[in-house]
Amino acid sequence: MFDESYTKLELDDVASIIHEINKDVEGSIFDPLETTIMVIDVPFYDDYVFLDISDHATSPPLQRYAFQKKGVMEFTVLDWSYKVIYDLNLKVPIKLTEDNLIDYIRFFFGFVKGRHGRFIICENADSIKWKDEPPDEVRLALNTTIKPLKIIEKRKDGVFQVEAYMNLNDSIFKTMLYIEPNGRITMSDHEILIDDVPVIDSVLGN
């Protein structure tokens, strides 16, 4: 999702963070001795880092994602809704440029789920979570049709227009994304390319 590499935190830092994160975790809580936290800078937020928090000693494994303001124990835990992201965008505030816009779009759709599942960005055939490996000719045809995210223009009002190919449930479609300076994203001009694609269900996981 981001170009830079994640850094693994040491135990003392993990324990301090988990002490705060557990206050926002329902049900099972993280065990500092069993938890791994990977951290990375975020190109569209100044003074914030992204945390990938996981405890694989539990069954099922416990995982959360959060943003931390650098230098303080202040966290925003993601809950798969767009509201948490939009609220953080205003608080930081978000700074979108042509250089970091694609990272933001990938992040946003990677961590937002609707009641019908996730909108999964498809930049090639490997982006699709296949139930079964497709025939070579299908993969070739899709790689010819599907294109990476492409910035079409930045309007005078600061809104970016981006061409995207996406998968929702069993459909692959082309759409236009409109990203406002505050990070809000809307879609329009949907064009269904393929229906009944044998993919893993993004809600049920099957």
C-alpha positions in Angstrom: 0.0 0.0 0.0 2.8 2.4 0.9 6.2 2.6 -0.9 8.3 2.6 2.3 9.0 -0.4 4.5 7.4 -1.1 7.8 9.5 -1.0 11.0 8.9 -3.5 13.9 8.6 -1.9 17.3 10.5 -3.1 20.4 8.7 -4.7 23.3 8.8 -1.6 25.6 7.1 0.5 22.9 4.6 -2.3 22.1 3.7 -2.6 25.8 3.1 1.2 26.1 0.9 1.3 23.0 -1.1 -1.8 23.9 -1.9 -0.4 27.2 -3.8 2.4 25.4 -5.1 0.4 22.5 -6.7 -2.3 24.7 -9.0 0.4 26.1 -10.7 0.6 22.6 -10.7 -3.2 21.9 -13.9 -5.1 22.6 -13.8 -8.7 23.6 -10.3 -10.2 23.5 -7.4 -7.9 24.4 -3.8 -7.8 23.1 -1.1 -9.5 25.1 2.0 -7.3 24.9 4.3 -10.3 24.9 2.5 -11.9 22.0 1.8 -8.8 20.0 3.7 -7.4 17.0 3.4 -3.8 15.9 4.6 -2.7 12.5 4.8 1.1 12.0 5.2 3.2 8.8 5.1 6.9 8.0 2.0 8.1 6.0 2.5 10.4 3.0 -0.8 12.2 3.3 -0.7 12.9 7.1 2.0 15.1 8.7 3.2 13.9 12.1 1.2 10.7 12.1 2.2 7.0 11.6 0.2 4.0 10.7 0.2 1.0 13.0 -0.4 -2.7 12.0 -1.1 -4.4 15.4 -1.4 -8.2 15.5 -1.5 -11.0 18.1 -1.4 -14.4 16.5 -1.4 -16.3 19.8 -5.2 -15.9 20.0 -7.7 -17.9 18.1 -8.8 -16.4 15.9 -5.8 -14.0 15.6 -6.5 -10.5 16.9 -5.6 -7.6 14.6 -6.2 -3.9 14.6 -5.1 -0.9 12.5 -4.5 2.5 14.0 -2.9 5.9 13.4 -0.7 7.4 16.1 0.3 11.0 16.5 4.1 11.1 16.6 5.6 11.5 20.1 2.3 11.1 22.1 0.0 8.3 23.1 -2.8 9.6 20.9 -4.5 7.0 18.7 -7.2 6.7 16.1 -8.3 3.0 15.8 -9.8 2.2 12.4 -13.2 0.4 12.5 -13.7 -0.3 8.7 -16.1 2.8 8.4 -15.3 5.8 6.3 -16.4 8.1 9.1 -13.3 7.5 11.3 -11.1 8.3 8.3 -13.0 11.4 7.3 -12.9 12.7 10.9 -9.1 12.1 11.1 -8.7 13.9 7.7 -10.2 17.0 9.2 -8.3 16.7 12.5 -4.8 16.3 11.1 -5.6 17.8 8.5 -5.0 15.7 5.4 -2.8 17.1 2.6 -3.4 15.5 -0.8 -1.0 16.0 -3.7 -0.5 14.3 -7.1 2.4 12.4 -5.4 0.4 10.9 -2.5 -3.2 10.8 -3.9 -2.9 7.2 -5.2 -1.5 6.0 -1.8 -4.5 7.6 -0.1 -7.0 6.0 -2.5 -5.5 2.5 -2.0 -5.4 3.1 1.8 -9.1 4.3 1.9 -10.5 1.4 0.0 -8.3 -1.1 1.8 -9.7 -0.1 5.2 -13.4 0.7 4.5 -16.1 -2.0 4.3 -19.8 -1.4 3.4 -22.7 -3.6 4.2 -22.4 -5.3 0.8 -18.6 -5.8 1.1 -15.5 -3.9 0.0 -14.8 -2.1 -3.1 -11.5 -3.7 -4.1 -9.2 -1.7 -6.4 -8.2 -3.9 -9.4 -5.0 -2.7 -11.1 -4.3 -6.1 -12.7 -5.6 -9.7 -12.6 -3.6 -10.4 -9.5 -5.6 -7.8 -7.6 -8.6 -10.1 -7.7 -9.2 -12.6 -4.9 -10.0 -15.6 -7.0 -11.8 -18.6 -5.6 -10.0 -20.7 -8.2 -7.0 -19.8 -10.3 -8.4 -18.5 -13.7 -7.3 -19.8 -17.1 -4.3 -18.1 -18.6 -6.5 -16.6 -21.4 -8.8 -15.0 -18.8 -5.9 -13.5 -16.9 -4.4 -12.2 -20.1 -7.7 -10.6 -21.2 -8.1 -9.0 -17.8 -4.6 -7.6 -17.8 -5.3 -6.1 -21.2 -8.6 -4.5 -19.9 -7.8 -3.5 -16.3 -5.5 -0.5 -15.8 -3.8 1.0 -12.7 -5.3 4.0 -11.0 -4.9 7.0 -13.2 -5.2 10.7 -12.3 -7.3 12.3 -15.1 -7.2 15.9 -13.8 -7.1 18.2 -10.8 -9.9 20.7 -11.1 -9.7 24.4 -10.0 -11.6 23.6 -6.8 -8.9 21.1 -5.8 -10.9 18.0 -6.6 -9.0 15.2 -8.2 -10.7 13.0 -10.9 -9.2 9.4 -11.0 -10.0 6.5 -13.3 -10.3 3.3 -11.4 -11.2 -0.4 -12.0 -12.9 -2.1 -9.1 -14.3 -5.3 -7.9 -17.5 -5.5 -5.7 -18.9 -8.9 -4.9 -18.9 -10.8 -8.3 -18.6 -7.8 -10.6 -15.7 -5.9 -12.1 -16.4 -2.4 -13.2 -14.8 0.8 -14.4 -15.6 4.0 -12.5 -14.5 7.6 -11.9 -13.4 8.6 -8.5 -13.7 12.2 -7.3 -11.5 13.0 -4.3 -12.1 16.3 -2.5 -9.2 18.2 -0.7 -10.6 16.9 2.6 -10.3 13.3 1.4 -13.9 12.6 0.8 -14.4 10.2 -2.1 -17.4 9.7 -4.4 -17.8 7.5 -7.4 -19.8 8.0 -10.7 -20.0 6.7 -14.3 -20.0 3.0 -13.4 -19.4 0.7 -16.3 -19.8 -3.0 -15.6 -17.1 -5.0 -17.5 -17.6 -8.5 -16.2 -20.4 -10.1 -14.1 -20.4 -13.4 -12.2 -16.6 -13.4 -11.5 -15.7 -16.3 -9.2 -14.1 -14.3 -6.3 -13.8 -14.8 -2.6 -16.7 -13.1 -0.8 -15.3 -9.9 0.8 -17.8 -10.1 3.7 -18.0 -13.8 4.4 -14.5 -14.6 3.3 -15.6 -17.5 1.1 
